[in-house]
Amino acid sequence: MRTFATLLAFALIVGLGGCSKKTDNPAGPVNSTAPSFPTVTFKGPNTNSSDPNVSIIQGYVSLGNAYSNYFNVFAGTNATQSGNTWTWSETNGNESVTFSMTKQSSGSYSWKWVVNGTDQSSGRTYNNKTFFEGTVGADGKSGEWKVYQDTTSLLAADFVWATNSSGTLSGTLSIYQDDGSTVEEKYQIANNSDGSGEVDLYSGTILVYKATWQTNGSGTWITYDSTTGAQTGTGTWN
């Protein structure tokens, strides 16, 4: 079972731990302002409740925000520009990570995270291995991240988010089985403009947990059987 926490740990080892030493790219001057890194921020209920379901929600909200932290490895480094593409690079020992963002005619950006060399932790050697890639809208209010398996080009996970005209920010994180297409787990997060929200968890296609909260931070949770989908429990917090 591939949990998202495992994917995060893997990404940190490959993308951050293997290239922790910062080295500015020495290429020529940047001709225009480099784009901002892809980022999204979800929030849980605004409450001081000690109910364990609040902690559960905050944990899953953190998963939705975690991808944005990957790009911190390039903070403080200079991007090089070639046409509509900006590139950041980091090197440590025999391993390097290259992150590039390309502006599209629509104003949106496509991006890619590529690793080359030998990872100091795992000993694996990579040759132009794409670990992450995705898109971000021209206004920064929508995007997608794709995470690929370590030793294949198959999907391990993807995360899609968008903000609608009412100001609701929603995101869906899908974790795939080894075939790269069958959803093993899925997490959905929604933040409304009034501070209310919802988290839904799925095992495959079956809803197993739902939590909703109001503007004042109070909320309701429901659990479901992972085989039948029948409700197994419910409760509230203030």
C-alpha positions in Angstrom: 0.0 0.0 0.0 1.5 3.3 -1.1 0.6 6.0 1.3 1.1 9.7 0.6 3.3 10.0 3.6 5.7 7.5 2.0 5.7 9.5 -1.2 6.5 12.6 0.7 9.4 11.0 2.5 10.7 9.6 -0.8 10.5 13.0 -2.5 12.3 14.7 0.3 15.1 12.1 0.1 15.5 12.4 -3.7 14.6 16.0 -4.3 15.9 17.7 -1.2 18.1 15.4 0.8 20.2 14.5 -2.2 20.7 18.1 -3.2 20.9 20.0 0.0 23.9 22.1 -0.8 22.9 25.2 -2.7 24.9 26.2 -5.7 23.8 29.2 -7.8 23.5 28.4 -11.5 26.4 30.3 -13.1 24.7 30.9 -16.5 24.0 34.3 -18.0 21.7 37.0 -16.7 17.9 36.7 -16.4 16.2 38.7 -19.1 12.9 39.1 -17.3 11.4 38.2 -14.0 11.2 34.5 -13.3 7.8 33.1 -12.6 6.8 32.2 -9.0 7.1 28.6 -7.9 3.8 26.6 -8.0 2.1 26.9 -4.6 -1.3 26.3 -3.0 -2.4 26.7 0.6 -5.4 24.9 2.2 -6.7 25.5 5.7 -8.5 23.3 8.3 -11.2 24.4 10.8 -10.4 27.5 12.8 -10.9 25.9 16.2 -9.1 25.1 19.4 -11.0 21.8 19.8 -9.0 18.8 21.1 -11.3 16.4 19.2 -9.0 13.9 17.4 -10.9 14.5 14.1 -9.7 18.0 14.0 -6.1 16.7 14.1 -7.0 14.2 11.4 -8.3 17.0 9.2 -5.2 19.1 9.8 -3.0 16.2 8.9 -4.7 15.8 5.5 -4.7 19.5 4.9 -1.0 19.5 5.5 -0.6 16.8 2.8 -2.4 19.1 0.3 0.1 21.8 1.1 3.2 19.7 1.2 4.0 19.8 -2.5 4.6 23.6 -2.4 7.5 23.0 0.1 9.5 21.0 -2.4 10.5 24.1 -4.3 12.1 25.7 -1.2 15.3 23.9 -2.3 15.7 26.5 -5.0 14.9 29.5 -2.9 17.7 32.0 -3.2 19.1 30.6 -6.4 19.1 32.3 -9.7 17.1 31.0 -12.7 18.5 31.0 -16.2 16.2 31.9 -19.1 16.0 30.5 -22.6 13.1 31.9 -24.5 9.9 31.2 -22.5 11.7 28.7 -20.2 13.3 29.4 -16.8 15.5 26.8 -15.2 16.8 26.4 -11.6 19.5 23.8 -10.8 21.0 22.4 -7.6 24.0 20.0 -7.3 25.4 18.0 -4.4 28.1 15.5 -5.0 27.2 13.4 -8.0 23.5 14.2 -8.1 21.8 17.2 -9.6 18.2 18.4 -9.7 16.9 20.6 -12.5 13.5 22.4 -12.2 12.2 24.3 -15.2 9.0 26.3 -15.9 7.8 27.1 -19.5 5.3 29.8 -20.2 2.5 28.8 -22.6 0.7 31.0 -25.0 -2.3 31.1 -22.6 -0.1 32.6 -19.9 -0.1 29.3 -17.9 3.1 27.4 -17.1 4.2 23.8 -17.5 7.0 22.6 -15.3 9.2 19.6 -14.7 11.6 18.3 -12.0 14.4 16.2 -13.4 17.2 14.3 -11.5 20.5 13.1 -12.8 23.4 11.3 -11.1 23.7 9.0 -8.2 21.7 9.6 -5.0 23.8 9.5 -1.9 21.1 7.9 0.3 19.8 5.1 -2.0 22.8 4.6 -4.3 20.5 4.7 -7.3 21.7 6.3 -10.5 19.3 8.4 -12.5 19.5 9.6 -16.1 17.2 12.5 -16.9 14.6 10.9 -14.5 11.4 13.0 -14.3 10.1 12.7 -10.7 7.6 15.5 -10.8 5.9 17.6 -13.5 2.8 19.7 -13.7 1.0 22.9 -14.7 -0.1 26.1 -13.0 -2.7 28.5 -14.3 -1.8 32.0 -15.5 -3.5 33.5 -12.4 -1.9 30.9 -10.0 -5.4 29.7 -8.9 -5.3 26.3 -10.5 -2.7 23.6 -11.2 -1.7 20.0 -11.2 1.3 18.0 -9.8 2.2 14.5 -11.1 4.6 12.3 -9.1 6.2 9.3 -10.9 7.4 6.0 -9.5 11.1 5.8 -8.6 12.1 3.1 -11.1 9.4 3.5 -13.9 7.6 6.3 -15.8 4.3 5.2 -14.3 2.3 7.6 -12.1 2.6 7.2 -8.3 0.3 10.1 -7.4 -1.2 13.3 -8.7 -2.7 16.4 -7.1 -5.1 18.7 -8.9 -6.5 22.0 -7.4 -8.5 25.0 -8.6 -10.4 28.0 -7.2 -13.8 28.6 -8.6 -15.7 31.9 -9.2 -17.2 31.7 -5.7 -13.8 31.6 -4.1 -13.9 27.9 -3.1 -10.5 26.3 -3.3 -10.7 22.5 -3.9 -8.1 19.9 -4.4 -8.0 16.1 -5.1 -5.0 13.9 -4.3 -5.0 10.5 -5.9 -2.5 7.7 -5.0 -2.1 5.0 -7.6 -1.4 1.3 -7.4 1.8 -0.1 -9.1 0.0 -0.2 -12.5 0.1 3.6 -12.4 -3.6 4.0 -13.3 -5.8 2.3 -10.6 -6.6 4.6 -7.7 -5.7 3.1 -4.4 -6.5 6.1 -2.2 -8.0 9.5 -2.8 -8.3 12.6 -0.7 -10.4 15.6 -1.5 -10.2 19.0 0.3 -12.4 22.0 -0.1 -12.0 25.5 1.5 -14.9 27.9 1.1 -14.5 31.6 1.1 -16.4 31.9 4.4 -14.0 29.7 6.2 -16.1 26.5 6.1 -14.7 23.4 4.4 -14.7 19.6 3.9 -12.3 16.7 3.7 -13.3 13.4 2.1 -11.2 10.2 2.1 -11.7 7.3 -0.3 -10.4 3.7 -0.4 -10.4 3.1 -4.1 -13.8 4.4 -5.1 -15.5 4.0 -1.7 -15.9 6.9 0.6 -14.6 5.9 4.0 -14.4 9.3 5.9 -16.1 12.7 5.6 -15.6 15.7 7.8 -17.2 19.1 7.3 -16.8 22.3 9.3 -18.5 25.6 9.6 -17.2 29.2 9.6 -16.9 29.1 13.5 -14.8 26.0 13.4 -17.4 23.5 14.6 -18.0 20.4 12.5 -19.3 16.9 11.9 -17.5 13.7 11.0 -18.8 10.5 9.5 -17.0 7.1 8.9 -18.0 4.4 6.4 -17.2 0.8 5.8 -14.4 0.4 3.3 -16.1 -2.6 1.6 -19.8 -1.7 1.6 -19.7 2.0 2.0 -22.3 1.8 4.8 -22.0 4.4 7.6 -20.3 3.1 10.7 -20.0 6.1 12.9 -20.6 9.9 13.3 -19.9 12.7 15.7 -19.4 16.4 16.1 -17.0 18.9 17.6 -17.3 22.5 18.8 
